[in-house]
Amino acid sequence: MRLSIRRAEPRADGAQMPLAVYVHGLGGSALNWTDLMGLLRDRVDGVAIDLPGFGESPPPADGDYSTFGHARAVLRLIEWLGKGPVHLLGNSMGGAVAVRVAAQRPDLVRTLTLISPALPDLRLRRTSASTGLLAVPGIGHALTRWIHRMPPERRAQAAAELMYANAAAVPEPLLRIAAEEYAKRSRCPWAQQALLASARGIIRAYLERGPQSLWSQAARVRAPTLLVYGRQDKLVDSRLAVRAAETFPRSRLVVLPDSGHVAMMEHPRLVAAAVRELLEDSERETGTGQ
């Protein structure tokens, strides 16, 4: 398995710190975590992964884009880094992937932070219908082709309007970086398949029943868990926050009234403050320092 990762700039004093691993959502990349990684670099050694088929990572050799397949990639990265247990953070699809990792390998996860996690919710919302359409034969292929043919600047703006509560407040440099990333993906031969197959993987995870369902696995997570939801999220209904808080055995909940789907990008300082509290409480509980 080949994976691309981005690391936060190390501390100037060279101090050894616990490892944090960041997992992006559908259509995202390690770049989604840049601001939060920078704000937390004094507390953790941050590593953000490009999931297989996204960012700079090549597609998985076995073609498995399910949440289980992505979870295997994250587990292999944590094992390869050799600094577990880690502080694991996931957004959207990456949140679902992180739940699977934490449930399957509790020995490798010290704390879990989930930002608008893609947990099963079968209530239909107009703004999230596009993800469901990707799973429909024929329509999904047509939709991904249309997405990848959009001019990069328009695609970046459309993504901001979907992901942020206030797209007008997104700084121009961030839109430019996103456009450059989309332009690069439009030239990538596997980008459409990665998006389509991963979206279908999320839908399958939503329909999963029994012990392998995401809600069942959430109930088995032992790590202290921070849940962050945006009240203005157009993709994940913030009303799901109550069920999530009741399901994870050791949870704390933060709902940001003016945030959308990517709170770590829209309000990185607020998210960083909540993560710091989680890390500090975890250190006190285990008797470890930074």
Solvent accessible surface area in square Angstrom, and as a share of the most:
residue,aa,sasa,rsa
1,M,114,0.51
2,R,183,0.67
3,L,48,0.24
4,S,26,0.17
5,I,50,0.25
6,R,112,0.41
7,R,121,0.44
8,A,15,0.12
9,E,126,0.56
10,P,103,0.65
11,R,47,0.17
12,A,114,0.88
13,D,99,0.51
14,G,51,0.49
15,A,40,0.31
16,Q,152,0.67
17,M,18,0.08
18,P,19,0.12
19,L,0,0.00
20,A,1,0.01
21,V,0,0.00
22,Y,0,0.00
23,V,0,0.00
24,H,0,0.00
25,G,5,0.05
26,L,33,0.17
27,G,17,0.16
28,G,10,0.10
29,S,3,0.02
30,A,1,0.01
31,L,54,0.27
32,N,31,0.16
33,W,0,0.00
34,T,67,0.39
35,D,63,0.33
36,L,0,0.00
37,M,10,0.05
38,G,38,0.36
39,L,45,0.23
40,L,1,0.00
41,R,77,0.28
42,D,58,0.30
43,R,28,0.10
44,V,3,0.02
45,D,31,0.16
46,G,1,0.01
47,V,0,0.00
48,A,0,0.00
49,I,0,0.00
50,D,5,0.03
51,L,0,0.00
52,P,4,0.03
53,G,5,0.05
54,F,8,0.03
55,G,19,0.18
56,E,104,0.47
57,S,0,0.00
58,P,28,0.17
59,P,51,0.32
60,P,17,0.11
61,A,118,0.91
62,D,102,0.53
63,G,48,0.46
64,D,40,0.21
65,Y,11,0.04
66,S,19,0.12
67,T,3,0.02
68,F,56,0.23
69,G,7,0.07
70,H,1,0.00
71,A,1,0.00
72,R,98,0.36
73,A,0,0.00
74,V,0,0.00
75,L,19,0.10
76,R,128,0.47
77,L,8,0.04
78,I,1,0.01
79,E,89,0.40
80,W,189,0.66
81,L,25,0.13
82,G,61,0.59
83,K,76,0.32
84,G,39,0.37
85,P,50,0.31
86,V,0,0.00
87,H,3,0.02
88,L,1,0.00
89,L,3,0.02
90,G,0,0.00
91,N,3,0.02
92,S,15,0.10
93,M,1,0.00
94,G,0,0.00
95,G,0,0.00
96,A,1,0.01
97,V,0,0.00
98,A,0,0.00
99,V,0,0.00
100,R,0,0.00
101,V,0,0.00
102,A,1,0.01
103,A,15,0.12
104,Q,74,0.33
105,R,79,0.29
106,P,42,0.27
107,D,83,0.43
108,L,22,0.11
109,V,8,0.04
110,R,60,0.22
111,T,2,0.01
112,L,0,0.00
113,T,2,0.01
114,L,0,0.00
115,I,0,0.00
116,S,0,0.00
117,P,0,0.00
118,A,6,0.05
119,L,1,0.01
120,P,14,0.09
121,D,30,0.15
122,L,114,0.57
123,R,109,0.40
124,L,160,0.79
125,R,68,0.25
126,R,208,0.76
127,T,37,0.21
128,S,26,0.17
129,A,33,0.26
130,S,50,0.32
131,T,34,0.20
132,G,31,0.30
133,L,76,0.38
134,L,8,0.04
135,A,29,0.22
136,V,59,0.34
137,P,113,0.71
138,G,49,0.47
139,I,82,0.42
140,G,0,0.00
141,H,81,0.36
142,A,47,0.37
143,L,35,0.17
144,T,2,0.01
145,R,100,0.37
146,W,153,0.54
147,I,35,0.18
148,H,16,0.07
149,R,183,0.67
150,M,30,0.14
151,P,82,0.51
152,P,37,0.23
153,E,119,0.54
154,R,116,0.42
155,R,20,0.07
156,A,3,0.03
157,Q,58,0.26
158,A,29,0.23
159,A,25,0.19
160,A,5,0.04
161,E,79,0.35
162,L,54,0.27
163,M,47,0.21
164,Y,17,0.07
165,A,34,0.26
166,N,80,0.41
167,A,18,0.14
168,A,101,0.78
169,A,68,0.52
170,V,14,0.08
171,P,72,0.45
172,E,111,0.50
173,P,67,0.42
174,L,56,0.28
175,L,31,0.15
176,R,127,0.47
177,I,81,0.41
178,A,31,0.24
179,A,9,0.07
180,E,103,0.46
181,E,21,0.09
182,Y,32,0.12
183,A,24,0.19
184,K,92,0.39
185,R,22,0.08
186,S,58,0.37
187,R,175,0.64
188,C,33,0.20
189,P,123,0.77
190,W,80,0.28
191,A,9,0.07
192,Q,69,0.31
193,Q,92,0.41
194,A,0,0.00
195,L,16,0.08
196,L,2,0.01
197,A,15,0.12
198,S,1,0.01
199,A,0,0.00
200,R,60,0.22
201,G,2,0.02
202,I,11,0.05
203,I,42,0.21
204,R,131,0.48
205,A,3,0.03
206,Y,37,0.14
207,L,102,0.51
208,E,58,0.26
209,R,159,0.58
210,G,40,0.39
211,P,93,0.59
212,Q,76,0.34
213,S,12,0.08
214,L,0,0.00
215,W,27,0.09
216,S,38,0.25
217,Q,1,0.00
218,A,0,0.00
219,A,52,0.40
220,R,109,0.40
221,V,1,0.01
222,R,162,0.59
223,A,9,0.07
224,P,20,0.13
225,T,1,0.00
226,L,1,0.00
227,L,0,0.00
228,V,1,0.00
229,Y,1,0.01
230,G,1,0.01
231,R,133,0.48
232,Q,90,0.40
233,D,5,0.03
234,K,60,0.25
235,L,35,0.17
236,V,13,0.08
237,D,10,0.05
238,S,12,0.08
239,R,156,0.57
240,L,12,0.06
241,A,3,0.02
242,V,93,0.53
243,R,119,0.43
244,A,0,0.00
245,A,29,0.22
246,E,139,0.62
247,T,31,0.18
248,F,4,0.01
249,P,81,0.51
250,R,103,0.37
251,S,38,0.24
252,R,80,0.29
253,L,67,0.33
254,V,47,0.27
255,V,42,0.24
256,L,15,0.08
257,P,84,0.53
258,D,97,0.50
259,S,0,0.00
260,G,0,0.00
261,H,4,0.02
262,V,10,0.05
263,A,1,0.01
264,M,0,0.00
265,M,47,0.21
266,E,34,0.15
267,H,48,0.22
268,P,26,0.16
269,R,176,0.64
270,L,98,0.49
271,V,1,0.01
272,A,5,0.04
273,A,53,0.41
274,A,13,0.10
275,V,3,0.02
276,R,65,0.24
277,E,104,0.46
278,L,1,0.01
279,L,3,0.02
280,E,64,0.29
281,D,46,0.24
282,S,5,0.03
283,E,22,0.10
284,R,170,0.62
285,E,111,0.50
286,T,79,0.46
287,G,70,0.68
288,T,62,0.36
289,G,60,0.58
290,Q,87,0.39
